[in-house]
């Protein structure tokens, strides 16, 4: 059930965000990487766009601080993965658009826009 998967994403995402805040002080980097990898490889590849949207939101929050760039670019190589997710996201949205409630559609469209912005921001950070 999608609601259960969304709850799992919420829990893993919230723990990831909390761990991200501890990284400058030498927090649990390995656990952080495992959880984020699960969000990317599991949550973002879910068949339900609401689960994908929730996963993306948690990833954005976990990598919102610039001190996470090393893990984002070098250790997990997330930029190309997010670009691939963006393409799949667009395709799923076209296929599922009619089945979604207006509220869900608004949230999903916002996530799509945020994903594009996040990728552009991280691309600029990569060039520095």
OpenMM code with the backbone's topology and positions (N, CA, C; nanometers):
from openmm import Vec3, app, unit

residues = "UNK UNK UNK UNK UNK UNK UNK UNK UNK UNK UNK UNK UNK UNK UNK UNK UNK UNK UNK UNK UNK UNK UNK UNK UNK UNK UNK UNK UNK UNK UNK UNK UNK UNK UNK UNK UNK UNK UNK UNK UNK UNK UNK UNK UNK UNK UNK UNK UNK UNK UNK UNK UNK UNK UNK UNK UNK UNK UNK UNK UNK UNK UNK UNK UNK UNK UNK UNK UNK UNK UNK UNK UNK UNK UNK UNK UNK UNK UNK UNK UNK UNK UNK UNK UNK UNK UNK UNK UNK UNK UNK UNK UNK UNK UNK UNK UNK UNK UNK UNK UNK UNK UNK UNK UNK UNK UNK UNK UNK UNK UNK UNK UNK UNK UNK UNK UNK UNK UNK UNK UNK UNK UNK UNK UNK UNK UNK UNK".split()
positions = [
    Vec3(0.0848, -0.1172, 0.0000),
    Vec3(0.0000, 0.0000, 0.0000),
    Vec3(0.0901, 0.1246, 0.0000),
    Vec3(0.0559, 0.2205, -0.0827),
    Vec3(0.1382, 0.3399, -0.0993),
    Vec3(0.1530, 0.4190, 0.0306),
    Vec3(0.0483, 0.4239, 0.1110),
    Vec3(0.0552, 0.5005, 0.2360),
    Vec3(0.1603, 0.4429, 0.3302),
    Vec3(0.1708, 0.3106, 0.3344),
    Vec3(0.2720, 0.2461, 0.4191),
    Vec3(0.4118, 0.2791, 0.3674),
    Vec3(0.4289, 0.2715, 0.2368),
    Vec3(0.5594, 0.3041, 0.1784),
    Vec3(0.5944, 0.4508, 0.2027),
    Vec3(0.4953, 0.5384, 0.1979),
    Vec3(0.5198, 0.6804, 0.2270),
    Vec3(0.5637, 0.6985, 0.3721),
    Vec3(0.5043, 0.6243, 0.4633),
    Vec3(0.5444, 0.6320, 0.6037),
    Vec3(0.6881, 0.5835, 0.6231),
    Vec3(0.7244, 0.4774, 0.5533),
    Vec3(0.8623, 0.4269, 0.5610),
    Vec3(0.9594, 0.5323, 0.5093),
    Vec3(0.9250, 0.5936, 0.3970),
    Vec3(1.0094, 0.6999, 0.3407),
    Vec3(1.0213, 0.8154, 0.4399),
    Vec3(0.9110, 0.8508, 0.5033),
    Vec3(0.9138, 0.9586, 0.6027),
    Vec3(1.0101, 0.9280, 0.7164),
    Vec3(1.0032, 0.8070, 0.7680),
    Vec3(1.0898, 0.7696, 0.8806),
    Vec3(1.2362, 0.7689, 0.8380),
    Vec3(1.2672, 0.7027, 0.7277),
    Vec3(1.4055, 0.6971, 0.6801),
    Vec3(1.4544, 0.8365, 0.6440),
    Vec3(1.3696, 0.9146, 0.5810),
    Vec3(1.4071, 1.0508, 0.5442),
    Vec3(1.4332, 1.1385, 0.6650),
    Vec3(1.3476, 1.1290, 0.7659),
    Vec3(1.3675, 1.2101, 0.8867),
    Vec3(1.4970, 1.1731, 0.9581),
    Vec3(1.5280, 1.0446, 0.9644),
    Vec3(1.6541, 1.0021, 1.0262),
    Vec3(1.7721, 1.0543, 0.9440),
    Vec3(1.7607, 1.0497, 0.8111),
    Vec3(1.8665, 1.1014, 0.7236),
    Vec3(1.8904, 1.2503, 0.7473),
    Vec3(1.7829, 1.3243, 0.7609),
    Vec3(1.7943, 1.4691, 0.7832),
    Vec3(1.8615, 1.4966, 0.9176),
    Vec3(1.8232, 1.4211, 1.0193),
    Vec3(1.8874, 1.4371, 1.1503),
    Vec3(2.0357, 1.4015, 1.1437),
    Vec3(2.0688, 1.2950, 1.0740),
    Vec3(2.2096, 1.2566, 1.0601),
    Vec3(2.2882, 1.3607, 0.9807),
    Vec3(2.2257, 1.4203, 0.8800),
    Vec3(2.2944, 1.5220, 0.7999),
    Vec3(2.3395, 1.6378, 0.8870),
    Vec3(2.2607, 1.6707, 0.9876),
    Vec3(2.2961, 1.7805, 1.0773),
    Vec3(2.4166, 1.7478, 1.1649),
    Vec3(2.4460, 1.6183, 1.1829),
    Vec3(2.5593, 1.5779, 1.2661),
    Vec3(2.6873, 1.5591, 1.1858),
    Vec3(2.6804, 1.5644, 1.0546),
    Vec3(2.7964, 1.5367, 0.9706),
    Vec3(2.9159, 1.6282, 0.9969),
    Vec3(2.8965, 1.7594, 1.0174),
    Vec3(3.0141, 1.8439, 1.0412),
    Vec3(3.0923, 1.8037, 1.1675),
    Vec3(3.0239, 1.7425, 1.2620),
    Vec3(3.0892, 1.7018, 1.3865),
    Vec3(3.1350, 1.5562, 1.3799),
    Vec3(3.1370, 1.4992, 1.2610),
    Vec3(3.1810, 1.3612, 1.2457),
    Vec3(3.0722, 1.2606, 1.2746),
    Vec3(2.9494, 1.2966, 1.2429),
    Vec3(2.8347, 1.2079, 1.2663),
    Vec3(2.8451, 1.0782, 1.1887),
    Vec3(2.7444, 0.9984, 1.1960),
    Vec3(2.7408, 0.8647, 1.1359),
    Vec3(2.7289, 0.8718, 0.9843),
    Vec3(2.8408, 0.8981, 0.9188),
    Vec3(2.8432, 0.9171, 0.7737),
    Vec3(2.7977, 0.7912, 0.7008),
    Vec3(2.8453, 0.6758, 0.7441),
    Vec3(2.8099, 0.5514, 0.6743),
    Vec3(2.6605, 0.5232, 0.6812),
    Vec3(2.6010, 0.5447, 0.7964),
    Vec3(2.4564, 0.5236, 0.8103),
    Vec3(2.3811, 0.6239, 0.7230),
    Vec3(2.4265, 0.7477, 0.7226),
    Vec3(2.3663, 0.8512, 0.6387),
    Vec3(2.3684, 0.8081, 0.4920),
    Vec3(2.4817, 0.7611, 0.4456),
    Vec3(2.4938, 0.7203, 0.3056),
    Vec3(2.4023, 0.6020, 0.2733),
    Vec3(2.3906, 0.5077, 0.3646),
    Vec3(2.3034, 0.3920, 0.3426),
    Vec3(2.1569, 0.4366, 0.3312),
    Vec3(2.1151, 0.5244, 0.4216),
    Vec3(1.9761, 0.5698, 0.4209),
    Vec3(1.9446, 0.6519, 0.2961),
    Vec3(2.0354, 0.7403, 0.2585),
    Vec3(2.0136, 0.8223, 0.1389),
    Vec3(2.0116, 0.7339, 0.0142),
    Vec3(2.1003, 0.6363, 0.0104),
    Vec3(2.1010, 0.5445, -0.1031),
    Vec3(1.9679, 0.4706, -0.1127),
    Vec3(1.9124, 0.4324, 0.0019),
    Vec3(1.7817, 0.3671, -0.0003),
    Vec3(1.6745, 0.4623, -0.0542),
    Vec3(1.6788, 0.5889, -0.0137),
    Vec3(1.5807, 0.6853, -0.0639),
    Vec3(1.5898, 0.6987, -0.2150),
    Vec3(1.7137, 0.7010, -0.2674),
    Vec3(1.7334, 0.7167, -0.4119),
    Vec3(1.6964, 0.5884, -0.4857),
    Vec3(1.7485, 0.4763, -0.4394),
    Vec3(1.7308, 0.3495, -0.5111),
    Vec3(1.5955, 0.2841, -0.4838),
    Vec3(1.5369, 0.3118, -0.3696),
    Vec3(1.4091, 0.2503, -0.3351),
    Vec3(1.2932, 0.3459, -0.3514),
    Vec3(1.2926, 0.4493, -0.2696),
    Vec3(1.1810, 0.5433, -0.2687),
    Vec3(1.1596, 0.6161, -0.3997),
    Vec3(1.2672, 0.6574, -0.4632),
    Vec3(1.2537, 0.7343, -0.5881),
    Vec3(1.2194, 0.6469, -0.7080),
    Vec3(1.2234, 0.5183, -0.6909),
    Vec3(1.1892, 0.4281, -0.8011),
    Vec3(1.0568, 0.3558, -0.7764),
    Vec3(0.9822, 0.4052, -0.6803),
    Vec3(0.8523, 0.3468, -0.6488),
    Vec3(0.7554, 0.3729, -0.7638),
    Vec3(0.6562, 0.2863, -0.7768),
    Vec3(0.5579, 0.3027, -0.8840),
    Vec3(0.4595, 0.4162, -0.8556),
    Vec3(0.4422, 0.4521, -0.7283),
    Vec3(0.3485, 0.5574, -0.6897),
    Vec3(0.4223, 0.6917, -0.6809),
    Vec3(0.3767, 0.7890, -0.7567),
    Vec3(0.4439, 0.9192, -0.7600),
    Vec3(0.4427, 0.9912, -0.6247),
    Vec3(0.3457, 0.9617, -0.5414),
    Vec3(0.3431, 1.0248, -0.4092),
    Vec3(0.4605, 0.9778, -0.3244),
    Vec3(0.4975, 0.8521, -0.3380),
    Vec3(0.6132, 0.7977, -0.2663),
    Vec3(0.7410, 0.8585, -0.3216),
    Vec3(0.7502, 0.8691, -0.4531),
    Vec3(0.8672, 0.9301, -0.5177),
    Vec3(0.8816, 1.0750, -0.4722),
    Vec3(0.7710, 1.1474, -0.4687),
    Vec3(0.7715, 1.2872, -0.4269),
    Vec3(0.8215, 1.3010, -0.2834),
    Vec3(0.7738, 1.2162, -0.1965),
    Vec3(0.8165, 1.2196, -0.0564),
    Vec3(0.9657, 1.1900, -0.0447),
    Vec3(1.0133, 1.0930, -0.1217),
    Vec3(1.1555, 1.0584, -0.1201),
    Vec3(1.2411, 1.1764, -0.1670),
    Vec3(1.1977, 1.2403, -0.2739),
    Vec3(1.2723, 1.3554, -0.3255),
    Vec3(1.2777, 1.4678, -0.2229),
    Vec3(1.1657, 1.4966, -0.1601),
    Vec3(1.1632, 1.6020, -0.0586),
    Vec3(1.2624, 1.5735, 0.0536),
    Vec3(1.2712, 1.4485, 0.0955),
    Vec3(1.3647, 1.4114, 0.2025),
    Vec3(1.5093, 1.4242, 0.1556),
    Vec3(1.5355, 1.3888, 0.0306),
    Vec3(1.6712, 1.4032, -0.0253),
    Vec3(1.7093, 1.5504, -0.0317),
    Vec3(1.6172, 1.6354, -0.0770),
    Vec3(1.6448, 1.7786, -0.0828),
    Vec3(1.6827, 1.8314, 0.0559),
    Vec3(1.6069, 1.7901, 0.1563),
    Vec3(1.6329, 1.8371, 0.2924),
    Vec3(1.7650, 1.7829, 0.3465),
    Vec3(1.7951, 1.6565, 0.3184),
    Vec3(1.9178, 1.5953, 0.3690),
    Vec3(2.0424, 1.6602, 0.3086),
    Vec3(2.0335, 1.7064, 0.1839),
    Vec3(2.1484, 1.7655, 0.1154),
    Vec3(2.1345, 1.9171, 0.0979),
    Vec3(2.0566, 1.9808, 0.1833),
    Vec3(2.0348, 2.1248, 0.1695),
    Vec3(2.1566, 2.2065, 0.2094),
    Vec3(2.2403, 2.1530, 0.2963),
    Vec3(2.3589, 2.2266, 0.3405),
    Vec3(2.4776, 2.1949, 0.2496),
    Vec3(2.5587, 2.2965, 0.2244),
    Vec3(2.6709, 2.2804, 0.1324),
    Vec3(2.7775, 2.1835, 0.1847),
    Vec3(2.7856, 2.1642, 0.3154),
    Vec3(2.8862, 2.0714, 0.3682),
    Vec3(2.8563, 1.9257, 0.3309),
    Vec3(2.7406, 1.9000, 0.2730),
    Vec3(2.7084, 1.7639, 0.2280),
    Vec3(2.7540, 1.7394, 0.0843),
    Vec3(2.8102, 1.8408, 0.0198),
    Vec3(2.8483, 1.8275, -0.1215),
    Vec3(2.9458, 1.7135, -0.1469),
    Vec3(3.0420, 1.6940, -0.0587),
    Vec3(3.1402, 1.5877, -0.0780),
    Vec3(3.0718, 1.4524, -0.0887),
    Vec3(2.9785, 1.4264, 0.0012),
    Vec3(2.9052, 1.2995, -0.0027),
    Vec3(2.8168, 1.2945, -0.1267),
    Vec3(2.7505, 1.4067, -0.1579),
    Vec3(2.6591, 1.4133, -0.2722),
    Vec3(2.7321, 1.3833, -0.4028),
    Vec3(2.8452, 1.4511, -0.4262),
    Vec3(2.9149, 1.4389, -0.5545),
    Vec3(3.0119, 1.3217, -0.5582),
    Vec3(3.1032, 1.3175, -0.4611),
    Vec3(3.2146, 1.2241, -0.4683),
    Vec3(3.1805, 1.0829, -0.4217),
    Vec3(3.1122, 1.0721, -0.3106),
    Vec3(3.0921, 0.9409, -0.2521),
    Vec3(2.9697, 0.8679, -0.3080),
    Vec3(2.8619, 0.9397, -0.3328),
    Vec3(2.7393, 0.8752, -0.3809),
    Vec3(2.7091, 0.9043, -0.5277),
    Vec3(2.7760, 1.0031, -0.5850),
    Vec3(2.7569, 1.0386, -0.7260),
    Vec3(2.6079, 1.0544, -0.7592),
    Vec3(2.5412, 1.1398, -0.6841),
    Vec3(2.3958, 1.1516, -0.6952),
    Vec3(2.3462, 1.2368, -0.8120),
    Vec3(2.4290, 1.3254, -0.8638),
    Vec3(2.3806, 1.4142, -0.9697),
    Vec3(2.3281, 1.3370, -1.0913),
    Vec3(2.4046, 1.2426, -1.1482),
    Vec3(2.3486, 1.1687, -1.2625),
    Vec3(2.2282, 1.0829, -1.2243),
    Vec3(2.2268, 1.0328, -1.1015),
    Vec3(2.1122, 0.9521, -1.0573),
    Vec3(1.9862, 1.0376, -1.0500),
    Vec3(1.9998, 1.1601, -0.9987),
    Vec3(1.8829, 1.2477, -0.9902),
    Vec3(1.8346, 1.2905, -1.1284),
    Vec3(1.9272, 1.3074, -1.2210),
    Vec3(1.8871, 1.3405, -1.3581),
    Vec3(1.8066, 1.2260, -1.4196),
    Vec3(1.8481, 1.1035, -1.3925),
    Vec3(1.7731, 0.9876, -1.4403),
    Vec3(1.6360, 0.9789, -1.3753),
    Vec3(1.6314, 1.0081, -1.2456),
    Vec3(1.5037, 1.0075, -1.1746),
    Vec3(1.4114, 1.1141, -1.2325),
    Vec3(1.4681, 1.2291, -1.2678),
    Vec3(1.3877, 1.3375, -1.3250),
    Vec3(1.3195, 1.2918, -1.4535),
    Vec3(1.3922, 1.2225, -1.5386),
    Vec3(1.3329, 1.1745, -1.6644),
    Vec3(1.2218, 1.0736, -1.6383),
    Vec3(1.2462, 0.9798, -1.5489),
    Vec3(1.1438, 0.8811, -1.5149),
    Vec3(1.0223, 0.9443, -1.4491),
    Vec3(1.0478, 1.0460, -1.3683),
    Vec3(0.9417, 1.1178, -1.2989),
    Vec3(0.8461, 1.1825, -1.3994),
    Vec3(0.9027, 1.2453, -1.5000),
    Vec3(0.8204, 1.3106, -1.6033),
    Vec3(0.7332, 1.2091, -1.6767),
    Vec3(0.7914, 1.0940, -1.7084),
    Vec3(0.7168, 0.9901, -1.7798),
    Vec3(0.6033, 0.9368, -1.6930),
    Vec3(0.6340, 0.9061, -1.5654),
    Vec3(0.5305, 0.8564, -1.4740),
    Vec3(0.4192, 0.9584, -1.4566),
    Vec3(0.4563, 1.0863, -1.4499),
    Vec3(0.3565, 1.1911, -1.4318),
    Vec3(0.2609, 1.1957, -1.5505),
    Vec3(0.3139, 1.1861, -1.6706),
    Vec3(0.2274, 1.1855, -1.7888),
    Vec3(0.1316, 1.0667, -1.7877),
    Vec3(0.1812, 0.9515, -1.7433),
    Vec3(0.0991, 0.8301, -1.7433),
    Vec3(-0.0055, 0.8312, -1.6317),
    Vec3(0.0262, 0.8893, -1.5165),
    Vec3(-0.0621, 0.8814, -1.4002),
    Vec3(-0.1432, 1.0082, -1.3754),
    Vec3(-0.1255, 1.1082, -1.4582),
    Vec3(-0.1858, 1.2391, -1.4336),
    Vec3(-0.3367, 1.2319, -1.4092),
    Vec3(-0.4068, 1.1552, -1.4871),
    Vec3(-0.5536, 1.1479, -1.4770),
    Vec3(-0.6003, 1.0780, -1.3499),
    Vec3(-0.5149, 0.9934, -1.2936),
    Vec3(-0.5527, 0.9159, -1.1754),
    Vec3(-0.5300, 0.9920, -1.0450),
    Vec3(-0.4574, 1.1011, -1.0511),
    Vec3(-0.4186, 1.1738, -0.9292),
    Vec3(-0.5231, 1.2762, -0.8886),
    Vec3(-0.5370, 1.2942, -0.7579),
    Vec3(-0.6267, 1.3979, -0.7077),
    Vec3(-0.5631, 1.5344, -0.7345),
    Vec3(-0.6435, 1.6402, -0.7396),
    Vec3(-0.5866, 1.7742, -0.7607),
    Vec3(-0.4817, 1.8107, -0.6551),
    Vec3(-0.5044, 1.7712, -0.5293),
    Vec3(-0.4068, 1.8002, -0.4238),
    Vec3(-0.2751, 1.7279, -0.4496),
    Vec3(-0.2842, 1.5992, -0.4805),
    Vec3(-0.1630, 1.5211, -0.5081),
    Vec3(-0.0906, 1.5752, -0.6305),
    Vec3(-0.1664, 1.6109, -0.7323),
    Vec3(-0.1060, 1.6630, -0.8547),
    Vec3(-0.0282, 1.7915, -0.8270),
    Vec3(-0.0839, 1.8793, -0.7442),
    Vec3(-0.0141, 2.0036, -0.7094),
    Vec3(0.1164, 1.9773, -0.6369),
    Vec3(0.1136, 1.8849, -0.5424),
    Vec3(0.2344, 1.8513, -0.4657),
    Vec3(0.3388, 1.7860, -0.5561),
    Vec3(0.2937, 1.6987, -0.6437),
    Vec3(0.3851, 1.6289, -0.7343),
    Vec3(0.4474, 1.7267, -0.8337),
    Vec3(0.3684, 1.8191, -0.8867),
    Vec3(0.4237, 1.9197, -0.9783),
    Vec3(0.5256, 2.0083, -0.9082),
    Vec3(0.5005, 2.0403, -0.7813),
    Vec3(0.5970, 2.1200, -0.7045),
    Vec3(0.7270, 2.0424, -0.6865),
    Vec3(0.7179, 1.9137, -0.6593),
    Vec3(0.8374, 1.8305, -0.6438),
    Vec3(0.9163, 1.8236, -0.7746),
    Vec3(0.8436, 1.8162, -0.8862),
    Vec3(0.9100, 1.8135, -1.0172),
    Vec3(0.9886, 1.9423, -1.0397),
    Vec3(0.9279, 2.0545, -1.0075),
    Vec3(0.9951, 2.1833, -1.0199),
    Vec3(1.1140, 2.1928, -0.9241),
    Vec3(1.0949, 2.1484, -0.8011),
    Vec3(1.2033, 2.1513, -0.7027),
    Vec3(1.3191, 2.0615, -0.7437),
    Vec3(1.2881, 1.9476, -0.8051),
    Vec3(1.3935, 1.8578, -0.8520),
    Vec3(1.4776, 1.9270, -0.9582),
    Vec3(1.4130, 1.9926, -1.0528),
    Vec3(1.4866, 2.0654, -1.1574),
    Vec3(1.5756, 2.1728, -1.0941),
    Vec3(1.5215, 2.2478, -1.0000),
    Vec3(1.5974, 2.3538, -0.9339),
    Vec3(1.7137, 2.2980, -0.8524),
    Vec3(1.6889, 2.1874, -0.7828),
    Vec3(1.7914, 2.1243, -0.7006),
    Vec3(1.9070, 2.0759, -0.7880),
    Vec3(1.8750, 2.0137, -0.9007),
    Vec3(1.9785, 1.9667, -0.9930),
    Vec3(2.0603, 2.0843, -1.0449),
    Vec3(1.9939, 2.1917, -1.0836),
    Vec3(2.0664, 2.3101, -1.1333),
    Vec3(2.1570, 2.3686, -1.0257),
    Vec3(2.1069, 2.3766, -0.9037),
    Vec3(2.1865, 2.4305, -0.7926),
    Vec3(2.3094, 2.3433, -0.7680),
    Vec3(2.2904, 2.2137, -0.7637),
    Vec3(2.4028, 2.1232, -0.7375),
    Vec3(2.5015, 2.1230, -0.8542),
    Vec3(2.4531, 2.1412, -0.9775),
    Vec3(2.5446, 2.1522, -1.0912),
    Vec3(2.6355, 2.2733, -1.0761),
    Vec3(2.5795, 2.3838, -1.0306),
    Vec3(2.6613, 2.5036, -1.0074),
    Vec3(2.7619, 2.4794, -0.8968),
    Vec3(2.7214, 2.4103, -0.7898),
    Vec3(2.8108, 2.3804, -0.6779),
    Vec3(2.9242, 2.2887, -0.7246),
    Vec3(2.8950, 2.1997, -0.8180),
    Vec3(2.9938, 2.1050, -0.8672),
    Vec3(3.1060, 2.1765, -0.9420),
    Vec3(3.0727, 2.2846, -1.0096),
    Vec3(3.1693, 2.3595, -1.0897),
    Vec3(3.2627, 2.4452, -1.0050),
    Vec3(3.2264, 2.4650, -0.8789),
    Vec3(3.3104, 2.5503, -0.7922),
    Vec3(3.4339, 2.4778, -0.7485),
] * unit.nanometer
topology = app.Topology()
chain = topology.addChain("A")
for resn in residues:
    res = topology.addResidue(resn, chain)
    for name in ("N", "CA", "C"):
        topology.addAtom(name, app.Element.getBySymbol(name[0]), res)
